[in-house]
Amino acid sequence: MHVPTLSLRKAAAIAAAALCGLAVSAGPANATDGWKHKPFDYYLALGDSLGAGWQPNTTTGQGYISGRGYADDIAASLKAGGTKYVNLACPGETTGSMIHGGCPYPEPYRNQLDAAADFLKAHKGDRVLVTLDIGANDVDGCASASGLDIQCGLDGIQQTAKDLPVIIDKLRAAAGHKTEFVGSTYYNPFLASWLTGSAGQSTAKTSAVFLNLFNAVFQVEYPLHGFRVADVGAAFSSNDFVHQVPLAPGVTVPLNVARICQWTWMCAPKPIGPNIHANDAGYQVMAKAFQAAI
């Protein structure tokens, strides 16, 4: 669809205001891994399909829980220390469904948040690491082959900003003092539209404005509520349109576009792509961003 110039300028102004004065979040993805030496008793992974490790089947494109997501990578690095791994993340989860229900959980739980809170209450005396990525599905439906629906995006961001404090406050209230929380920002899969020509490049630049506004919610709310921030958006160089790198013979693209093609399934041919989820390499980058925040 046509992107109204006035609305885009308004969105950019909102993003700039929201980002102004934010606290510094996680360092680069290759930061020290000294966090691994902390003796966590449990690792609880929460969130959406990224937390669950969702990927497309490389033959049919059908999505499945791969067992190679960022949470699985983190759990593998903690296993030697005896950390027990519990993953409650659910593909398709929104901030609203995490609170009110949508994904199936065993009785008596109506939603992921209740299940997570009960787990934390039962382990108040243990040292628990909790990771969370949530909110992507609040805005995912706002992009299509024809472009970005600006109002849809702004509404989704507003919904995330409304629901996220409810989620993290309930988790914090249920947890013991030995629990450590890390929440993530997101990478921008819609940068892949850059490859479709001038109209797609305009869409990619617009999507970057929205990613900054969206990620500002996490960069502000998580620290305010005692969470560390895993800056996945930065780990994927999401705002770097400046540095040009080769993607294929004769094809040079901005670094952020290259990262999306290299670390997600967005540039894969059908029926595998385009798919917003990270591949094995991308999930490893996400895991390092979480590790850097601990």
C-alpha positions in Angstrom: 0.0 0.0 0.0 1.1 3.6 -0.4 2.8 5.0 2.7 1.5 8.4 3.6 4.4 10.8 4.1 2.7 12.7 7.0 2.1 9.5 8.9 5.6 8.3 8.4 7.0 11.6 9.6 4.8 11.4 12.7 5.9 7.9 13.4 9.6 8.9 13.0 9.0 11.8 15.5 7.4 9.5 18.0 10.2 7.0 17.6 12.8 9.7 18.2 11.1 10.9 21.3 10.7 7.5 22.7 14.3 6.6 22.1 15.7 9.8 23.6 17.5 9.3 26.8 17.1 5.5 27.0 19.3 3.6 29.3 22.2 1.7 27.7 21.1 -1.9 27.2 23.0 -5.1 26.3 26.5 -4.9 24.9 27.6 -6.5 21.6 26.8 -10.1 20.9 30.4 -11.2 21.3 30.7 -9.9 24.9 32.3 -11.9 27.6 30.6 -15.3 28.5 31.4 -15.1 32.2 27.7 -15.3 32.9 28.0 -19.1 32.2 29.7 -19.5 35.6 26.7 -18.3 37.5 25.1 -21.4 39.2 21.6 -21.3 37.9 19.3 -24.1 39.2 16.7 -23.6 36.5 16.4 -21.8 33.2 12.9 -20.8 32.3 12.3 -19.7 28.7 9.2 -17.7 27.9 7.7 -16.0 24.9 6.6 -16.7 21.3 7.8 -18.8 18.4 11.4 -17.5 18.6 11.6 -18.6 22.3 10.2 -22.0 21.2 12.8 -22.3 18.4 10.4 -22.4 15.5 11.9 -22.9 12.0 10.5 -24.0 8.6 11.2 -27.5 7.4 13.8 -27.2 4.6 11.9 -29.4 2.2 8.2 -28.5 2.8 8.5 -25.1 4.6 6.1 -26.4 7.3 7.0 -24.8 10.6 8.1 -26.9 13.6 9.8 -26.6 16.9 13.4 -27.3 15.9 15.1 -27.8 19.2 17.8 -25.3 17.9 16.3 -22.0 19.1 18.2 -19.4 21.1 16.7 -20.8 24.3 18.0 -24.2 23.4 21.5 -22.7 22.7 21.4 -21.0 26.1 20.2 -24.2 27.8 23.0 -26.2 26.2 25.7 -23.8 27.5 24.2 -24.1 31.0 23.8 -27.8 31.0 27.3 -28.6 32.2 26.5 -26.6 35.4 23.5 -28.8 36.1 20.9 -26.2 35.2 17.5 -27.7 34.5 15.7 -26.4 31.4 12.0 -25.5 31.2 10.6 -23.9 28.0 7.0 -22.6 28.1 7.3 -20.4 25.0 4.4 -20.9 22.5 4.4 -20.2 18.7 1.9 -17.5 17.8 1.8 -16.0 21.3 0.9 -12.3 21.5 1.2 -10.1 24.6 -2.6 -10.4 25.0 -2.8 -14.2 24.6 0.1 -14.6 27.1 -2.1 -12.8 29.7 -5.6 -14.0 28.7 -5.0 -17.4 27.0 -4.7 -18.7 23.5 -1.9 -21.2 23.5 -2.8 -24.6 25.1 -1.4 -25.3 28.5 -2.3 -28.2 30.8 -4.8 -27.7 33.6 -5.1 -25.7 35.7 -3.3 -23.1 33.7 -5.2 -20.9 31.3 -2.2 -19.1 29.8 1.5 -19.0 29.6 1.8 -16.2 32.2 -0.1 -18.2 34.9 2.0 -21.3 34.2 5.2 -19.2 34.4 4.2 -17.5 37.6 3.3 -20.7 39.3 6.7 -22.2 38.3 8.5 -19.2 39.8 6.4 -19.3 43.0 7.4 -23.0 43.4 11.1 -22.1 43.0 11.4 -18.9 45.0 14.4 -20.3 46.9 16.2 -21.4 43.7 18.5 -19.4 41.4 16.5 -19.1 38.2 17.3 -17.5 34.9 14.2 -16.3 32.9 14.4 -15.1 29.3 11.4 -13.5 27.5 10.7 -12.4 24.0 7.1 -11.3 23.4 5.3 -8.8 21.2 6.3 -9.7 17.7 2.9 -11.1 16.9 1.3 -7.9 18.0 2.7 -6.3 14.9 3.6 -9.1 12.5 0.3 -8.9 10.6 0.9 -5.2 9.7 3.2 -6.0 6.8 2.3 -7.5 3.5 3.7 -7.8 0.0 2.0 -4.4 -0.8 3.8 -2.6 2.1 3.2 -1.6 5.7 -0.1 -0.7 7.3 1.0 2.3 9.5 -2.0 2.5 11.7 -1.9 -1.3 12.3 1.7 -1.0 13.3 1.1 1.9 15.7 -1.9 0.1 17.2 0.2 -3.1 17.7 3.0 -1.1 19.4 0.5 0.6 21.7 -0.9 -2.9 22.6 2.6 -4.2 23.4 3.2 -1.1 25.6 0.0 -1.7 27.4 0.4 -5.4 28.0 4.1 -5.8 28.7 4.1 -4.2 32.1 1.3 -6.5 33.2 3.4 -9.5 32.1 6.7 -8.5 33.7 5.1 -7.3 36.9 3.3 -10.6 37.5 6.6 -12.5 36.8 8.5 -10.3 39.1 5.9 -10.6 41.9 6.1 -14.4 41.6 9.8 -14.7 41.6 12.3 -15.1 44.5 15.2 -12.7 45.0 17.7 -15.1 43.3 15.8 -14.9 39.9 17.4 -13.0 37.1 15.2 -11.8 34.2 16.3 -10.9 30.6 13.9 -9.6 27.9 14.7 -9.0 24.3 14.3 -6.5 21.6 13.6 -7.8 18.0 15.3 -7.9 14.7 13.5 -6.6 11.6 12.5 -9.4 9.1 10.9 -6.9 6.8 14.2 -5.5 5.7 14.2 -8.3 3.2 11.8 -6.2 1.1 14.9 -4.2 0.1 15.7 -6.8 -2.5 12.4 -6.2 -4.5 13.4 -2.8 -5.9 12.8 0.9 -5.1 9.4 0.4 -3.6 10.7 -2.4 -1.4 13.6 -0.2 -0.3 11.1 2.4 0.8 9.2 -0.2 2.7 12.4 -1.4 4.3 13.3 2.1 5.5 9.8 2.6 6.8 9.9 -0.7 8.7 13.1 0.4 10.4 11.3 3.4 11.8 8.7 1.1 13.3 11.3 -1.3 14.6 12.9 1.5 16.5 9.6 2.6 18.0 8.7 -1.0 18.8 12.0 -1.8 20.4 11.8 1.4 22.4 9.0 -0.1 24.4 11.3 -3.0 25.5 14.3 -0.8 26.1 12.2 1.4 28.4 9.9 -1.0 30.1 12.2 -3.9 30.8 14.8 -1.9 32.9 12.0 0.0 34.7 10.7 -3.4 35.9 14.0 -5.0 36.9 14.7 -6.8 33.6 18.0 -6.7 31.8 17.8 -6.2 28.0 19.1 -8.5 25.3 19.5 -6.1 22.4 18.7 -8.5 19.5 17.9 -5.6 17.2 21.4 -4.2 17.6 23.0 -7.7 17.3 21.4 -7.9 13.9 22.7 -4.4 12.9 19.0 -3.5 12.3 19.6 0.2 11.7 22.8 -0.1 9.6 21.8 1.1 6.1 25.2 2.7 5.7 27.7 -0.2 5.4 27.3 -2.0 2.1 28.3 -5.7 1.9 28.1 -8.4 -0.8 25.1 -10.7 -0.5 25.7 -12.6 -3.7 27.8 -12.2 -6.8 27.0 -8.8 -8.2 24.6 -8.0 -5.4 25.6 -5.5 -2.7 23.1 -4.5 0.1 23.1 -2.6 3.4 24.5 -4.6 6.3 21.1 -4.8 8.0 19.5 -6.4 4.9 22.4 -8.9 4.6 22.0 -9.9 8.3 18.3 -10.7 7.7 19.1 -12.8 4.7 22.0 -14.6 6.4 20.3 -15.1 9.8 16.6 -15.7 9.0 14.6 -17.5 6.4 13.2 -14.3 4.9 15.3 -14.5 1.7 14.9 -18.2 1.2 13.1 -19.5 -1.9 9.6 -20.9 -1.7 8.3 -23.0 -0.1 10.8 -22.5 2.7 10.7 -18.7 2.7 9.9 -15.9 3.1 9.8 -16.9 6.8 10.4 -14.4 9.6 12.0 -16.9 11.9 15.8 -17.1 12.6 17.8 -19.9 11.2 20.4 -21.8 13.3 23.0 -19.0 12.9 20.5 -16.3 13.7 19.4 -18.1 16.9 23.0 -18.4 17.9 23.3 -14.6 17.5 20.2 -14.1 19.6 21.6 -16.4 22.3 24.8 -14.4 22.5 22.8 -11.2 22.8 21.1 -12.7 25.9 24.4 -14.0 27.3 25.8 -10.5 26.9 23.0 -9.1 29.0 23.6 -11.3 32.0 
